[in-house]
């Protein structure tokens, strides 16, 4: 219980001095008998907070960057009208900065025996599971002089999913896929493994596609067209070690890698390929395996929502062994990791032949756009030194990528915004070339 500001003001204006005596102590106590009686009555008539019934409903998941509405139903079972202030507390990461005070507080007026529904609008700033904290209610008496206050624990969990911002690229990639799949009038010129049809040669066609027997029977040169094969296996491997925790812009590298993985998985499932996901550093952090085409995206989004970088060095040897167990047959293994020199040369390169012997391997990495800006900086001594440092970093990165290419690995190195479409293009290029 607490004295309100109104009661404190009245007390200051209308106090009466009363002398008190006790053995060893003499003093003056300021009291206001009418006000004390009014406060006692106000407190007695305030609706008890503990008797209120509170239940939740509403959204249980939301994409990062979007809003979620969580409803709180308050029931007043007493015979007194409820006038109260309510605070619906959630972790700080569920609010945009500066919005918590206005979004979490509500004013209540509930007649006896009735209920009211309040809506708390959340806009989380981090992925993962967010649990509701306590609901605090401050109940006022009829005169507003005294209050009762108490808290209720009303459990609710909100899962914040990856934003999947790269889905805006999906329509253009699907259009390209339809061309490769022969669903439009444009037929792919690449070498697939499933014969489609013959057509007349046009300048620019691969001469290896010429069907000489058909050409001998016709007056023009005929070339074979191919459809990309379906039902291929794609294993997406996310490196969740310490290098994935490095921030590029406002987010860790892992977030850009997850976004690229979601676009690739969606595209590959639409192409009729089977997609699995493995997140690993020194142990398995997430595994999505054996899902249907319609279930792969929801399953991956759910698995990635609580995934965070681990500040440990990734064990490339056990990662490779786990990937080989997950993909026992020939597959496309897409490894989303860093192109830093030390982790690649000391960790991945020694065990890479185990992967490339059985699988087609793609390594995708997030590049820092700030390094590119530094490399072009001029004008001051400090800028020149920054440019030299950035050029050295770029040279090391290019050398590492070339080492991987020399071992038959396709390398995709792009900034966070460009990584997802670039990886999708690399996948489509492999399909059009018949290398899957």
C-alpha positions as a Python dict, from the first residue, in 0.01 Angstrom:
ca = {
    (1, 'X'): (0, 0, 0),
    (2, 'X'): (112, 360, -58),
    (3, 'X'): (8, 720, -2),
    (4, 'X'): (-72, 903, -326),
    (5, 'X'): (57, 1247, -418),
    (6, 'X'): (-291, 1391, -362),
    (7, 'X'): (-301, 1264, -3),
    (8, 'X'): (50, 1395, 66),
    (9, 'X'): (-50, 1742, -53),
    (10, 'X'): (-362, 1746, 164),
    (11, 'X'): (-161, 1631, 461),
    (12, 'X'): (91, 1912, 413),
    (13, 'X'): (-187, 2171, 395),
    (14, 'X'): (-400, 2046, 684),
    (15, 'X'): (-172, 1895, 947),
    (16, 'X'): (-234, 1963, 1320),
    (17, 'X'): (50, 1963, 1576),
    (18, 'X'): (-9, 1722, 1867),
    (19, 'X'): (221, 1699, 2169),
    (20, 'X'): (336, 1354, 2273),
    (21, 'X'): (509, 1250, 2595),
    (22, 'X'): (679, 928, 2692),
    (23, 'X'): (938, 843, 2959),
    (24, 'X'): (1267, 983, 2836),
    (25, 'X'): (1114, 1143, 2518),
    (26, 'X'): (906, 1449, 2446),
    (27, 'X'): (809, 1560, 2093),
    (28, 'X'): (558, 1701, 1852),
    (29, 'X'): (380, 1477, 1596),
    (30, 'X'): (190, 1636, 1307),
    (31, 'X'): (-135, 1453, 1233),
    (32, 'X'): (-452, 1523, 1040),
    (33, 'X'): (-733, 1323, 1192),
    (34, 'X'): (-990, 1377, 912),
    (35, 'X'): (-732, 1298, 646),
    (36, 'X'): (-617, 985, 831),
    (37, 'X'): (-977, 866, 849),
    (38, 'X'): (-1028, 939, 476),
    (39, 'X'): (-710, 750, 384),
    (40, 'X'): (-815, 453, 593),
    (41, 'X'): (-1153, 442, 421),
    (42, 'X'): (-995, 488, 78),
    (43, 'X'): (-756, 202, 142),
    (44, 'X'): (-1036, -23, 264),
    (45, 'X'): (-1245, 48, -46),
    (46, 'X'): (-962, 1, -300),
    (47, 'X'): (-1005, -323, -496),
    (48, 'X'): (-766, -595, -369),
    (49, 'X'): (-494, -662, -624),
    (50, 'X'): (-429, -1022, -522),
    (51, 'X'): (-783, -1128, -610),
    (52, 'X'): (-761, -1016, -973),
    (53, 'X'): (-756, -1284, -1243),
    (54, 'X'): (-500, -1240, -1525),
    (55, 'X'): (-459, -1451, -1838),
    (56, 'X'): (-260, -1404, -2160),
    (57, 'X'): (-321, -1469, -2528),
    (58, 'X'): (-189, -1340, -2859),
    (59, 'X'): (123, -1384, -3071),
    (60, 'X'): (376, -1651, -2982),
    (61, 'X'): (626, -1573, -3260),
    (62, 'X'): (731, -1276, -3468),
    (63, 'X'): (1002, -1195, -3719),
    (64, 'X'): (1278, -965, -3600),
    (65, 'X'): (1189, -606, -3689),
    (66, 'X'): (813, -665, -3687),
    (67, 'X'): (563, -606, -3405),
    (68, 'X'): (381, -862, -3192),
    (69, 'X'): (62, -810, -2991),
    (70, 'X'): (27, -990, -2658),
    (71, 'X'): (-315, -960, -2492),
    (72, 'X'): (-365, -953, -2117),
    (73, 'X'): (-719, -1018, -1988),
    (74, 'X'): (-785, -876, -1639),
    (75, 'X'): (-1087, -1004, -1448),
    (76, 'X'): (-1227, -818, -1147),
    (77, 'X'): (-1409, -1078, -930),
    (78, 'X'): (-1469, -842, -637),
    (79, 'X'): (-1777, -637, -563),
    (80, 'X'): (-1589, -307, -605),
    (81, 'X'): (-1500, -116, -919),
    (82, 'X'): (-1132, -136, -1009),
    (83, 'X'): (-941, 183, -1088),
    (84, 'X'): (-580, 98, -1143),
    (85, 'X'): (-253, 151, -1327),
    (86, 'X'): (-96, -164, -1474),
    (87, 'X'): (260, -232, -1591),
    (88, 'X'): (319, -533, -1817),
    (89, 'X'): (693, -591, -1781),
    (90, 'X'): (905, -762, -2052),
    (91, 'X'): (1282, -784, -2105),
    (92, 'X'): (1444, -466, -2246),
    (93, 'X'): (1523, -642, -2576),
    (94, 'X'): (1151, -667, -2657),
    (95, 'X'): (1112, -290, -2690),
    (96, 'X'): (1246, -33, -2928),
    (97, 'X'): (1465, 218, -2736),
    (98, 'X'): (1254, 480, -2561),
    (99, 'X'): (918, 306, -2609),
    (100, 'X'): (898, 84, -2299),
    (101, 'X'): (739, 341, -2066),
    (102, 'X'): (447, 418, -2296),
    (103, 'X'): (401, 67, -2437),
    (104, 'X'): (409, -130, -2111),
    (105, 'X'): (178, 87, -1899),
    (106, 'X'): (-202, 81, -1910),
    (107, 'X'): (-487, 257, -1726),
    (108, 'X'): (-769, 29, -1605),
    (109, 'X'): (-1131, 85, -1510),
    (110, 'X'): (-1325, -241, -1458),
    (111, 'X'): (-1672, -260, -1299),
    (112, 'X'): (-1740, -538, -1045),
    (113, 'X'): (-1753, -888, -1195),
    (114, 'X'): (-1635, -779, -1541),
    (115, 'X'): (-1315, -816, -1742),
    (116, 'X'): (-1108, -606, -1978),
    (117, 'X'): (-850, -696, -2241),
    (118, 'X'): (-528, -495, -2270),
    (119, 'X'): (-288, -523, -2561),
    (120, 'X'): (86, -480, -2519),
    (121, 'X'): (264, -418, -2849),
    (122, 'X'): (619, -553, -2859),
    (123, 'X'): (889, -484, -3116),
    (124, 'X'): (1189, -701, -3026),
    (125, 'X'): (1544, -601, -3113),
    (126, 'X'): (1702, -948, -3070),
    (127, 'X'): (1630, -1300, -3188),
    (128, 'X'): (1548, -1581, -2948),
    (129, 'X'): (1292, -1663, -2681),
    (130, 'X'): (1166, -1377, -2463),
    (131, 'X'): (975, -1452, -2143),
    (132, 'X'): (718, -1215, -1989),
    (133, 'X'): (810, -1069, -1652),
    (134, 'X'): (569, -973, -1372),
    (135, 'X'): (246, -778, -1415),
    (136, 'X'): (227, -505, -1150),
    (137, 'X'): (-110, -350, -1062),
    (138, 'X'): (-164, -38, -851),
    (139, 'X'): (-528, -16, -738),
    (140, 'X'): (-670, 323, -632),
    (141, 'X'): (-943, 391, -380),
    (142, 'X'): (-1250, 602, -470),
    (143, 'X'): (-1086, 923, -341),
    (144, 'X'): (-748, 853, -494),
    (145, 'X'): (-574, 903, -161),
    (146, 'X'): (-437, 554, -97),
    (147, 'X'): (-340, 259, -318),
    (148, 'X'): (-293, -114, -300),
    (149, 'X'): (-11, -259, -511),
    (150, 'X'): (86, -613, -600),
    (151, 'X'): (241, -824, -875),
    (152, 'X'): (127, -1132, -1063),
    (153, 'X'): (336, -1380, -1257),
    (154, 'X'): (153, -1442, -1586),
    (155, 'X'): (379, -1666, -1802),
    (156, 'X'): (409, -1609, -2177),
    (157, 'X'): (687, -1674, -2425),
    (158, 'X'): (752, -1491, -2752),
    (159, 'X'): (993, -1645, -3004),
    (160, 'X'): (1164, -1389, -3225),
    (161, 'X'): (1255, -1541, -3563),
    (162, 'X'): (1523, -1434, -3813),
    (163, 'X'): (1395, -1150, -4032),
    (164, 'X'): (1472, -1324, -4367),
    (165, 'X'): (1527, -989, -4540),
    (166, 'X'): (1668, -1159, -4850),
    (167, 'X'): (1326, -1300, -4940),
    (168, 'X'): (1284, -991, -5160),
    (169, 'X'): (1531, -1157, -5400),
    (170, 'X'): (1330, -1479, -5421),
    (171, 'X'): (1100, -1383, -5715),
    (172, 'X'): (1393, -1301, -5946),
    (173, 'X'): (1580, -1618, -5847),
    (174, 'X'): (1270, -1831, -5903),
    (175, 'X'): (1226, -1675, -6247),
    (176, 'X'): (1582, -1774, -6330),
    (177, 'X'): (1514, -2121, -6194),
    (178, 'X'): (1210, -2158, -6419),
    (179, 'X'): (1428, -2071, -6717),
    (180, 'X'): (1679, -2336, -6617),
    (181, 'X'): (1402, -2585, -6562),
    (182, 'X'): (1264, -2534, -6912),
    (183, 'X'): (928, -2399, -6794),
    (184, 'X'): (962, -2092, -7016),
    (185, 'X'): (1059, -2051, -7380),
    (186, 'X'): (1419, -1985, -7280),
    (187, 'X'): (1609, -2313, -7265),
    (188, 'X'): (1931, -2346, -7074),
    (189, 'X'): (2249, -2399, -7272),
    (190, 'X'): (2441, -2563, -6992),
    (191, 'X'): (2528, -2929, -6963),
    (192, 'X'): (2281, -3105, -6739),
    (193, 'X'): (2236, -3476, -6702),
    (194, 'X'): (1870, -3502, -6805),
    (195, 'X'): (1818, -3466, -7181),
    (196, 'X'): (1534, -3232, -7277),
    (197, 'X'): (1516, -3167, -7653),
    (198, 'X'): (1696, -3059, -7970),
    (199, 'X'): (1698, -2714, -8123),
    (200, 'X'): (1886, -2521, -8388),
    (201, 'X'): (2233, -2394, -8304),
    (202, 'X'): (2271, -2020, -8239),
    (203, 'X'): (2600, -1829, -8199),
    (204, 'X'): (2723, -1854, -7842),
    (205, 'X'): (2607, -2211, -7779),
    (206, 'X'): (2857, -2452, -7628),
    (207, 'X'): (2995, -2660, -7916),
    (208, 'X'): (3001, -2961, -7684),
    (209, 'X'): (2619, -2954, -7696),
    (210, 'X'): (2610, -3020, -8071),
    (211, 'X'): (2436, -3345, -8158),
    (212, 'X'): (2631, -3456, -8467),
    (213, 'X'): (2400, -3743, -8553),
    (214, 'X'): (2096, -3516, -8554),
    (215, 'X'): (2291, -3257, -8751),
    (216, 'X'): (2372, -3517, -9017),
    (217, 'X'): (2000, -3584, -9062),
    (218, 'X'): (1907, -3217, -9095),
    (219, 'X'): (2019, -2921, -9300),
    (220, 'X'): (2112, -2718, -8990),
    (221, 'X'): (2330, -2774, -8685),
    (222, 'X'): (2131, -2919, -8392),
    (223, 'X'): (2222, -2881, -8026),
    (224, 'X'): (2095, -3068, -7722),
    (225, 'X'): (1918, -2887, -7439),
    (226, 'X'): (1912, -3017, -7085),
    (227, 'X'): (1702, -2988, -6777),
    (228, 'X'): (1878, -2949, -6441),
    (229, 'X'): (1835, -3262, -6232),
    (230, 'X'): (1603, -3267, -5935),
    (231, 'X'): (1618, -3440, -5600),
    (232, 'X'): (1977, -3341, -5531),
    (233, 'X'): (2093, -3315, -5171),
    (234, 'X'): (2205, -2976, -5034),
    (235, 'X'): (2373, -2958, -4693),
    (236, 'X'): (2405, -2606, -4552),
    (237, 'X'): (2669, -2585, -4279),
    (238, 'X'): (2677, -2280, -4052),
    (239, 'X'): (3001, -2214, -3868),
    (240, 'X'): (2891, -2078, -3528),
    (241, 'X'): (3242, -2036, -3384),
    (242, 'X'): (3409, -1717, -3270),
    (243, 'X'): (3457, -1573, -3619),
    (244, 'X'): (3079, -1570, -3667),
    (245, 'X'): (3048, -1334, -3369),
    (246, 'X'): (3240, -1056, -3543),
    (247, 'X'): (3011, -764, -3611),
    (248, 'X'): (2975, -627, -3961),
    (249, 'X'): (2768, -312, -3942),
    (250, 'X'): (2500, -351, -3675),
    (251, 'X'): (2481, -732, -3665),
    (252, 'X'): (2714, -1031, -3622),
    (253, 'X'): (2835, -1220, -3928),
    (254, 'X'): (2618, -1514, -3824),
    (255, 'X'): (2299, -1317, -3895),
    (256, 'X'): (2401, -1248, -4256),
    (257, 'X'): (2498, -1614, -4297),
    (258, 'X'): (2159, -1726, -4165),
    (259, 'X'): (1981, -1495, -4407),
    (260, 'X'): (2179, -1640, -4699),
    (261, 'X'): (2104, -1993, -4577),
    (262, 'X'): (1729, -1923, -4570),
    (263, 'X'): (1724, -1787, -4926),
    (264, 'X'): (1928, -2079, -5057),
    (265, 'X'): (1711, -2335, -4876),
    (266, 'X'): (1391, -2182, -5011),
    (267, 'X'): (1527, -2169, -5366),
    (268, 'X'): (1667, -2522, -5357),
    (269, 'X'): (1345, -2668, -5216),
    (270, 'X'): (1149, -2498, -5496),
    (271, 'X'): (1393, -2658, -5741),
    (272, 'X'): (1303, -3002, -5607),
    (273, 'X'): (1625, -3054, -5414),
    (274, 'X'): (1644, -3186, -5058),
    (275, 'X'): (1792, -2944, -4805),
    (276, 'X'): (1944, -3013, -4463),
    (277, 'X'): (2097, -2768, -4216),
    (278, 'X'): (2386, -2819, -3974),
    (279, 'X'): (2510, -2551, -3730),
    (280, 'X'): (2841, -2645, -3569),
    (281, 'X'): (3148, -2515, -3383),
    (282, 'X'): (3272, -2781, -3141),
    (283, 'X'): (2938, -2957, -3117),
    (284, 'X'): (2609, -2957, -3303),
    (285, 'X'): (2415, -2638, -3225),
    (286, 'X'): (2126, -2701, -3465),
    (287, 'X'): (2028, -2979, -3703),
    (288, 'X'): (1738, -2979, -3949),
    (289, 'X'): (1723, -3299, -4149),
    (290, 'X'): (1473, -3494, -4358),
    (291, 'X'): (1214, -3217, -4391),
    (292, 'X'): (976, -3192, -4686),
    (293, 'X'): (989, -2900, -4930),
    (294, 'X'): (695, -2731, -4760),
    (295, 'X'): (835, -2778, -4411),
    (296, 'X'): (1202, -2694, -4461),
    (297, 'X'): (1173, -2315, -4430),
    (298, 'X'): (959, -2311, -4110),
    (299, 'X'): (1186, -2573, -3954),
    (300, 'X'): (1502, -2379, -4038),
    (301, 'X'): (1359, -2049, -3918),
    (302, 'X'): (1259, -2208, -3587),
    (303, 'X'): (1599, -2374, -3542),
    (304, 'X'): (1792, -2056, -3623),
    (305, 'X'): (1584, -1827, -3400),
    (306, 'X'): (1774, -1919, -3082),
    (307, 'X'): (2114, -1971, -3245),
    (308, 'X'): (2393, -1746, -3118),
    (309, 'X'): (2769, -1735, -3193),
    (310, 'X'): (2992, -1925, -2954),
    (311, 'X'): (3322, -1769, -2847),
    (312, 'X'): (3522, -2084, -2920),
    (313, 'X'): (3747, -2186, -3208),
    (314, 'X'): (3561, -2407, -3455),
    (315, 'X'): (3697, -2760, -3476),
    (316, 'X'): (3722, -2808, -3853),
    (317, 'X'): (3809, -3177, -3823),
    (318, 'X'): (3498, -3275, -3625),
    (319, 'X'): (3287, -3036, -3835),
    (320, 'X'): (3399, -3223, -4146),
    (321, 'X'): (3327, -3561, -3987),
    (322, 'X'): (2981, -3448, -3880),
    (323, 'X'): (2907, -3311, -4228),
    (324, 'X'): (3013, -3642, -4387),
    (325, 'X'): (2784, -3834, -4153),
    (326, 'X'): (2497, -3596, -4227),
    (327, 'X'): (2554, -3622, -4604),
    (328, 'X'): (2675, -3978, -4671),
    (329, 'X'): (2610, -3956, -5048),
    (330, 'X'): (2732, -3709, -5308),
    (331, 'X'): (2586, -3370, -5222),
    (332, 'X'): (2639, -2998, -5247),
    (333, 'X'): (2793, -2884, -4919),
    (334, 'X'): (2761, -2511, -4860),
    (335, 'X'): (2986, -2394, -4576),
    (336, 'X'): (2911, -2047, -4442),
    (337, 'X'): (3225, -1946, -4257),
    (338, 'X'): (3498, -1685, -4239),
    (339, 'X'): (3773, -1634, -4498),
    (340, 'X'): (4022, -1531, -4232),
    (341, 'X'): (4362, -1676, -4316),
    (342, 'X'): (4440, -1862, -3994),
    (343, 'X'): (4111, -2056, -3955),
    (344, 'X'): (4119, -2159, -4322),
    (345, 'X'): (4485, -2254, -4356),
    (346, 'X'): (4519, -2420, -4017),
    (347, 'X'): (4169, -2560, -3982),
    (348, 'X'): (3982, -2617, -4309),
    (349, 'X'): (4248, -2677, -4574),
    (350, 'X'): (4403, -2988, -4410),
    (351, 'X'): (4063, -3163, -4394),
    (352, 'X'): (3912, -3020, -4712),
    (353, 'X'): (4007, -3319, -4935),
    (354, 'X'): (3775, -3537, -4727),
    (355, 'X'): (3485, -3318, -4835),
    (356, 'X'): (3581, -3251, -5196),
    (357, 'X'): (3648, -3621, -5260),
    (358, 'X'): (3278, -3699, -5220),
    (359, 'X'): (3094, -3366, -5245),
    (360, 'X'): (3079, -3045, -5441),
    (361, 'X'): (3180, -2772, -5193),
    (362, 'X'): (3086, -2404, -5181),
    (363, 'X'): (3240, -2172, -4920),
    (364, 'X'): (3046, -1850, -4857),
    (365, 'X'): (3176, -1570, -4640),
    (366, 'X'): (3062, -1227, -4521),
    (367, 'X'): (3291, -944, -4631),
    (368, 'X'): (3317, -621, -4434),
    (369, 'X'): (3212, -323, -4653),
    (370, 'X'): (3408, -92, -4422),
    (371, 'X'): (3730, -254, -4543),
    (372, 'X'): (3640, -161, -4902),
    (373, 'X'): (3573, 198, -4794),
    (374, 'X'): (3906, 214, -4612),
    (375, 'X'): (4092, 82, -4915),
    (376, 'X'): (3978, 377, -5127),
    (377, 'X'): (4037, 644, -4861),
    (378, 'X'): (4288, 921, -4938),
    (379, 'X'): (4359, 1280, -4839),
    (380, 'X'): (4524, 1249, -4498),
    (381, 'X'): (4815, 1056, -4354),
    (382, 'X'): (4579, 855, -4134),
    (383, 'X'): (4358, 773, -4435),
    (384, 'X'): (4658, 652, -4635),
    (385, 'X'): (4765, 421, -4351),
    (386, 'X'): (4407, 293, -4325),
    (387, 'X'): (4401, 228, -4699),
    (388, 'X'): (4730, 37, -4682),
    (389, 'X'): (4599, -176, -4394),
    (390, 'X'): (4273, -246, -4579),
    (391, 'X'): (4459, -336, -4899),
    (392, 'X'): (4673, -584, -4705),
    (393, 'X'): (4361, -741, -4550),
    (394, 'X'): (4197, -768, -4891),
    (395, 'X'): (4510, -927, -5038),
    (396, 'X'): (4518, -1189, -4763),
    (397, 'X'): (4148, -1260, -4816),
    (398, 'X'): (4190, -1297, -5193),
    (399, 'X'): (4487, -1529, -5144),
    (400, 'X'): (4285, -1748, -4907),
    (401, 'X'): (3995, -1761, -5154),
    (402, 'X'): (4234, -1857, -5435),
    (403, 'X'): (4371, -2143, -5227),
    (404, 'X'): (4019, -2277, -5191),
    (405, 'X'): (3945, -2238, -5564),
    (406, 'X'): (4262, -2426, -5651),
    (407, 'X'): (4119, -2719, -5455),
    (408, 'X'): (3796, -2720, -5654),
    (409, 'X'): (3588, -2513, -5412),
    (410, 'X'): (3344, -2247, -5532),
    (411, 'X'): (3397, -1932, -5324),
    (412, 'X'): (3133, -1665, -5263),
    (413, 'X'): (3265, -1357, -5085),
    (414, 'X'): (3020, -1069, -5052),
    (415, 'X'): (2897, -799, -4815),
    (416, 'X'): (2607, -879, -4579),
    (417, 'X'): (2341, -736, -4811),
    (418, 'X'): (2488, -904, -5121),
    (419, 'X'): (2577, -1244, -4974),
    (420, 'X'): (2232, -1407, -5000),
    (421, 'X'): (2168, -1325, -5369),
    (422, 'X'): (2530, -1403, -5457),
    (423, 'X'): (2506, -1747, -5297),
    (424, 'X'): (2175, -1812, -5474),
    (425, 'X'): (2338, -1716, -5806),
    (426, 'X'): (2626, -1955, -5738),
    (427, 'X'): (2376, -2236, -5677),
    (428, 'X'): (2190, -2157, -5999),
    (429, 'X'): (2517, -2142, -6192),
    (430, 'X'): (2611, -2488, -6067),
    (431, 'X'): (2272, -2623, -6173),
    (432, 'X'): (2289, -2462, -6516),
    (433, 'X'): (2636, -2608, -6568),
    (434, 'X'): (2514, -2954, -6470),
    (435, 'X'): (2759, -2975, -6180),
    (436, 'X'): (2499, -3084, -5924),
}
